[in-house]
């Protein structure tokens, strides 16, 4: 439920489009001008949950199913 809370905040405040999610985390797409706001929301979420998120940038992602995907790191 904590991850759902963060996803909801990112969708509502940053216009995030969730691409894939599971019990461990999620991937989403946002416009470049919303990155700073998204980072603030993630920090807020980490503070109230006591959990820590990992982050990364993908150039592209090919998804067959939840256990089979390829993410190509980007800048």
Protein Blocks (a to p, Z undefined) as FASTA:
>chain_A
ZZmmmmmmmmmmnopacfbdcfkbccddddfklmmmmmmmmmmmmmmnopacdddddfbd
cdfblmlccddddZZ
